């Protein structure tokens, strides 16, 4: 019953609601391990995750912007 209660109380956050600090270290490892063990309803295993550190966000935005412009 504890699992059902947890699932009923969970909330989703939008990207604009997130703030620093982001999970790191053991917390991030636990989150990723849990995500890899959840059903995907399409049996698309294995999961792949890309972890982007805060310092890398600006460079990622520049790369995505350039790719978007290049794609016309």
NORKA-V183083 format. One record per residue. N is the residue number from 1. SS is DSSP state (H for helix, E for strand, C for the rest). PSI is psi in whole degrees, 0 to 359 (* if undefined). Layout:
n | ss | psi
N | SS | PSI
N | SS | PSI
This chain:
n | ss | psi
1 | C | 332
2 | H | 320
3 | H | 316
4 | H | 315
5 | H | 316
6 | H | 312
7 | H | 325
8 | H | 335
9 | H | 355
10 | C | 153
11 | C | 153
12 | C | 146
13 | C | 144
14 | C | 156
15 | H | 326
16 | H | 350
17 | H | 352
18 | C | 152
19 | C | 166
20 | C | 153
21 | C | 146
22 | C | 158
23 | C | 145
24 | C | 171
25 | H | 229
26 | H | 325
27 | H | 314
28 | H | 319
29 | H | 316
30 | H | 317
31 | H | 314
32 | H | 320
33 | H | 320
34 | H | 316
35 | H | 323
36 | H | 340
37 | C | 2
38 | C | 152
39 | C | 145
40 | C | 359
41 | C | 7
42 | C | 2
43 | C | 50
44 | C | 19
45 | C | 153
46 | C | 154
47 | C | 149
48 | C | 131
49 | C | 143
50 | C | 115
51 | C | 121
52 | C | 116
53 | C | 154
54 | H | 320
55 | H | 342
56 | H | 353
57 | H | 314
58 | H | 317
59 | H | 321
60 | H | 316
61 | H | 318
62 | H | 316
63 | H | 316
64 | H | 321
65 | H | 315
66 | H | 320
67 | H | 322
68 | H | 316
69 | H | 319
70 | H | 334
71 | C | 357
72 | C | *
